[in-house]
Amino acid sequence: MQQESVIENSLIEQLIHGKSQWTLREDLKNEDDLWSNFFKILTQHNLNVLKDVPLTDNEKAVIKSKIIQPTFYKSAEWLAGANGEVRVQIQRDNTKLGIADLLVLNNNEIAGGNSTYEVVHQIQFHKRREIDRNRRFDVTLLINGLPMIHIELKNRAHSTKEAFNQIQKYIDEQMFNGIFSTIQMFVVSNGTYTQYIAAGQQLREKFLTNWVDENNKPVQNYLDFAKDVLSIPAAHHMVADYIVLDSVQHNIIVLRPYQIHAIQAIERASVGLLDGKEVAPYSGFVWHTTGSGKTLTSYKVAHNLLKIPSIEKTVFLIDRTDLDNQTSQAFETYAQNDSIDVESTENSYVLARKLTSADKKVIVTTRQKMQALFKRIKEDQEQKRLYRKLKNIKLAFIVDECHRAVSPDQKNEIDAFFAKDPLWYGFTGTPIFAENAREAKGRNARTTEQQYGKCLHKYTIKDAIRDKAVLGFQVEETRNYAQDSEDESDADARNKEYLSTSHMRAVVKRILSDSYRKLGIYNKERRGYSYDAIFTTSSIKQAQRYYRLFRDIVNGNDKEIKIPKRIKQIMPDFPKIAITYSIGENGDGDEANQNEMKQSLEDYNKMFGTNYTMAELGSYNANVNDRLARKKKEFQPRSQQLDIVIVVDRLLTGFDAPSLSTLFIDRPPMPYKDLIQAFSRTNRIFDKDKRYGQIVTYQYPEKYKESINAALMLYTEGSNSTVLAPTWHESIVKFENAEKKIVKYRDGKGLPITEAPIEQQKQFLKEYQDFDKTLGAVKTYNEFKDSDLEDKYGLDTMFIEDLHATYEVVKENIKSASGDNGDGEDANDVYDPDYELENAGSQEINYAYIVQLIQAYIPSDDEDDSKRTKTEIKEIDDYIDNLGKNNKALAKIMNNLWFQIKMDPEKFRNKQVNELLQTMIDDAREDLIKKFAAENGLDIDDLKFVIRHYDPDADNRQQAGINSLLSFKVFSDFRKTHPDMNMLSWKKKVRAGLQDFYLNQISPLDNRD
């Protein structure tokens, strides 16, 4: 098996191979070397600005202070620069020299100009804290002397997850401080498998991304990945052109490969490159499945098209109703550190002047405002000069959700106005094909290709599920509770039944019952939160009737339907319900409709302390969006969350909420593209417990089954097997097969599995993993009851706990047998070495979730301060108390920090909770070690070595470093103050005490699963 060092050297050879690629700098070995190299490059690139007067040590210190940032996101904000240039200004020590404006990085000179590309490896780091170790980084890529991409490697006996965990450990140890705070992207690889992820203080494994080529074929080998992604100019483009900053969540986003390929395809089309040949610039559309980040992709396209000289302006065109959803909000979020001009309120003439101005900016406007502009300016005799100028500009239109925003008629009207044909680039997750074409209407386009041009890039839902970019769907088509016949052909009879009170009450009762599993309430006490849902109906009137039914149940006014006890025990305030529809849907002339909406607004205001009126429906809708999406910090505490939002059509397209798990549908089947759009509200990646987007239909079960199958066949290009979750029957069969294999370990006959040959132990791991995985799967179905495990299969709690304990011992046995070089592991092993158990949580509440809630309490310069309610504060208090039931040591430290923050939040402004906690944990660990060392007369450094390498499953006498720790010299010094103690008793006492000390005091501080 290849050594890690061989993989590292091969990677470096690939990086430096070829003309104008990376330069290997073997002479740079530590942080001081990196800083010296940076200042040398900075000086060379700014000789004229520095006027041949070298930078002084004090000036270098000032520059360092401006480069070093507390978080990767803050570094990314600085690196965004202005007009592609990253600069730093300093006042020269010699005041006669004035202020020096130094160019650090020029992203307009990729693979040219003054850009300098270097690769370093095995950089040495001194530990930041006493308890930590000195470190060496694997491979880092520098642009103009600044670290931009860090690569962590393992050999093939280890997984990329180990490399991922190693990076997170370095982050927690604050190793990526100093000059390494400028890192924008991490890469992990074991040679065979390679992934990348944006830099962040708390990395989430869910966002590790696999590279694919233009045809969506996976690229996993590290050398192939290096050719495609890490070569020059590709790597510089990754950190300069394919990064977006989320100013709401303060995250760096590195685009996924299909997004990058789509951007490149549109760039080729806009300059007239087709199959390597020069042609006239052409339009087209991008088919990227819903949920794969089309808005983000289209944002970057709009931005990057500004660089093409022939295009004077790029216009991101949306429908007026989209101003009521997240599209314009998303653009503002991404544009905060960019050159995007979001136009959403000015009149048509302001829009005309923006379109004809000399500056290069993207304009976001509505299709309605564009049409109004044409009409007004053509009729205005005083604006002839502006009219002529406007008609002759060359525009590129970017259209997200391109069928909803612009119809064929509307596109024809816009095209006819301009003397120079605009370029059009449409984005859709559900193209219109010949199979579902529009009705014929003269010369109007009937399909997406007819309207926009050829498909420039394609990424279907099948591709996205394979790449774990989105989830599949678990669909339940339930029958009408009120109908006597299964015949669905009599639509009038069926529709009458579906609008009946008996049907609607049965649906409400079923939704409340289904929510226990669909919304993840059954697992809330371990995870810390539940999911939310959308409930769509066929009309506003029906939506309002459903809202009244839910309200009566919540208020205890319904004598028959009650909220299930098992839900109330976990979430006493469930369900929190709202109703929303667009202002256009609201029907201004319907007085009864208005009165219903007033009542729901009053309920909402009372529930969340808001003050919305009928004149502020747009603001109310936006608040419902944010509250349901839970992306903003103020909507993450339970007291600020919604559970179910009732809609007609609103939120069924273009709405992004990763915490949304379920779509309840009580309406007839929708057209194919609308069906997939609606389904796709539920299938965003969120956490490991959210396995599928959950869909439950309450009308026309057979018609829905046919429509769903047909729609998925169309939008997966004929293969929907990977998109739909297994049925309950299929899942329970898999579970029962796995259960039969695992119960054989209960009888106790023969040699215990923990002492069996290693190959048998590996087989046990595989069988237990299958059992755990299938058990987790069946728990997501409503048919599963918690009591089934014991009642049907005889699997009592004690056996399951014993089985889990056995699994952990066997896993350690195999790990020990493999040794440090991984020889005991084989690529063909049947079990998964990186498998994470789904049904064995060591803590009731998710540690990361508590950290997230506390972080929301800390004021920040980047957002308005908001007061936290007593309910929200109590929520955090309760979570910490719950954590303390299983981990008192960690809960005590967390509670201490939380108390200080509550007393004086301003003292912690802009601080990161995870870093504050890590420092307190390190200090607590240091104090415990010093105390144990003092009590037993031990050398602190020797004790720290033993603690770092302690193996709780190994014999006390076989621990690494134990002999040095318990040497005769150490005992001789101890005996001076303890003359009655003999050496044998002292060793025995220390060994026994050491085990208890590690398991009950040290280990809990690191247990944050």
Steps between C-alpha positions, in 0.01 A plus 500: 500500500627846410638703789342840561834662419497334155149635432614845613805497274296375202248778555774764510654359182161534330458858627839619373481306173465700181551858394394788727386275784578504871857557621615272782657694789691247706674789681181613673454290811326708768276803555788745518623376161152549353474857627846585366404354163174695496670833571762430235226446239301799625806722468580375148145575383493850651845646433362823357252549784771439761731745320796267555467540878475153658221419743602542864431238766228724640336537157512125453332456837222738393452307174489172692231638729289588196547161334446281806126456560312324781301276262532362150189697404658828608804414289274427204336841540842664482609281209186598305672835448364746246492458123703181528784662697591428863687788660631612838570861597756612756637830621875486446715543810678774313204739474659672202424184300128535577252216468596190302218316318651156447365244251494159671312297242363573154229255399484663157843351429429129540788294358671820393619845604657501845318193634742267680408135562691292755449169677636417845480187711575378850487851643584485873271661756570558864211405725271791590426365848690291748269199470530483119771342285732656249358441152602461138265581214496276192476716184400865463461713187608865518394781268724806530632350822163458672367150581179447303442124472605242758517129417490231770604150393465145633609171350249259348457306825332807645197697393461860394289542812815461710665778299184709543504445877869587508431837339221572749737412782758744363229768483398432861866520604516839322772381265337684210568835661767745389587486133289185459182692584476582127419138405183489288466133414601161638566181303507151656620185327619147564625464143198309378231738621525880498260772619504873569318740733491873571700619799302568817541491876256209536524273196199281420573165341175527303662772288803299387472511122604250234633631170330397174592580141282683245295185441451446876742209510667480845870595524631339820868413454720766661722550194201536266344742751824699508499528118138620490478717810843584644698584187559856381275683410223272640602535866521880483157512336362282782597751771445814291199433276320203649464613861194682632457656844176447690471821701207369705652178632859625465605200298737457208337306218721325246294410196436137415647364175174497302452869588849578374447304177174687438670837553778403260248376241314832511826693472589300187156567354520872575832540315399269215693180561330178392694172503824697487394704194421871484135576421262787576414530871193288576236454771403185685369352823642311797310199633603462862267309725302695755688525828846495342564873541380654174461847651859490620620381158300766317637765735856404408412488130357852520814617675749330269332614177600855593855407399400449135569825307213465250238477776416844640270387779373177646143500628370246748135491408236381744123506523341752736373221724860385548562819695268331747734203537866430563650583159572867554596431863751241383655745254535763770657242729759399239554854370598666826868455418460532124412735216134402457242779491161371617230718338160430645320825586596786261281607210545406137712803411749422775521149354559648153786715627657204680481293184667770291760613756870439436570297815513121484246371748238230509145629531231297670154608389154367430367401162196723564720806553692425183175480301371824657826671404455414131151640494572825686827591331361438153210737566709771672612749234743668744705182540587428136876505565465257792264289290753468214782424743294237675397329177865459395654349813619140501350310791521152641192385692534245780167339595471276807193272492483609139147378420334668793681832452464546122237354268559459123279806432693712745837392365388584145400849618837563667695370201303723263593816689879471466687565175772256609366157584546438875661183624272286718615246758217321677527277807247233580477180700200385297540570126202481270549222244294374209331257745358785711512784245288811527189528286566633150465877467619643170876540485544481878748250638346185644812348662794634697742447213274688258476792743862530617720290272694178550565345841847622598542283808295232669494372857195289575356393832654158441847661480433713808392203712808305392722792605304549823414854394129436565287224653256263338130486585296275726144515365178380665186512286215467747135443407207732563370427849143596404460318170307178461647406163854455373390625157680826421342559160198688640684827572188691609412243763855470622551879520180538699627240747841664522339830600283337765553579867543131583786466251671818619476402868644159418789666314576732792499207741733306271739798459527536879569129534743487205701793637651283775722331242476725193616806693757303699332567836575145614870583488486862622633433850826371354529744210374814674250609235222374275435567131217700345244447222285660231137397457358590155131511411305572182356843592527786746155417633604142575830619651308728736265218602803286583655786695182531713502124565861507620437813710203339677708192582796705627266709717335187639161578344470174305352224714595213270845574353786544743871546449664159561634461854838373380546829310378723786745332738791603276366827354223648717454796263452287184367581246575865424300572184491789252323561170648696211421585141625765263340843493367423153337178623343688789216643289458861606124505440411204721394642837462158663845403377642824646337437838643146512846636427465765771427231755799288394721811521376565854582140594845530348572830674396351832711188447821681409462854637477662155267780386405431138189655348313438177698785344821308569424162346822510299705544818295233675563254217873573512499438876321168452764408239785576738336332796432182302849498343675546839816629334521822700617468859193665649275226362701202627379490863191282544294798621545668160429199280202400290403135456250499212415771248180467295526625140327476163779562248731731692835350612461201266767637265820687573480454878812361668477365855734213592308445826180432302446125494141443391239607244142407586276520190121515500425602141476323161824407319688794351675511158831310492730800529293652784494166680878465498541867596272453800663172606840663484423738787565203729818337374776740605795350686480591869623243753568128514152421635321660206513213252236595243260775409170376642190528281149405615200531266139480620311494166491279189759243609509315167515817291778634722696179465473520121588872490796462733644210304454680169649826631803325646557297184500827304736691730739212573516408131340165553636379835306580815620203706762708683262790567221331695556348842417132546143420598422401859478136392841513331658668802352267760614196300856638498481562875368151574779343293758704691334421835519126435876523452558704815292297748734204463747688722253485791520132586854520644605167350856447390781754507384862570517710184743738672749211520424342163742511203528847351317408178197387702511825696498694172195302391330591829569867433337470159194324642461748783535795262228349277278453805557858619447648154178310431368576849561871439317470169185332634476755780417769240175325398170561675436125504786450748426502872772533762360201685541276194864424576418309814143388428561365147870418496592445864769766486488648849694813596766303690585281200524801266728683746717190545519460124609861460769456768623187322513693172723766653739238644521312168565825313793573732625143462516539122659841534769356729557207267553740210783683677608850408565410138154363441621152400202336674254690283428397147332697224281194445379481863126446512437753779518880475785636719343850500146393584329716763239325713152644458326352802749545781541856623728552799347842568138605514559838338720590205803699625535695175136610520549650847811682376296635209228634731751668733680653200173664398496675840841666447489843334682547170607797290363322194136501608252694706491406867174339606372439851441140600178409674484323836363197319804483270740539793319226691524278190880520512497447879290186455724366224810540717322331792408213268861476382606477864308175546758323286805727514524705819854619432421648160164641612667674796745682272228588251277629779784713636554664161126541443465673839777748413343573161157558654650740754686709243439410133688809379820369657490215248417702188626332179638202698452140386333275758680186382839670548403637842384155608810333362723735702300431817509126435878513446545699820284256695695206359829669591384561857384138540831365371702727730290392799533127421874539444544685830298245698708211367843664461500460119688694236243717315652454154513120542141498625384707201668253264319206663166685492540588132567136410273334757313194377211413738480146359868422556653353816599768755859375489516521119412867454742701287750691718391330824851380586649849481207636700554243778880489501708438815630859489146642502405272790813598694399865485143413600614291797675798657161636596328160531747277695238234579429423133685213326560502125273204418202654681570839341505354147181304564328809640607722210398248233155451650458872561619580149227289342230665710654842438498454123153345467312725744685831485703538180299304243165679568661832409565368150165324459299733276321250276 
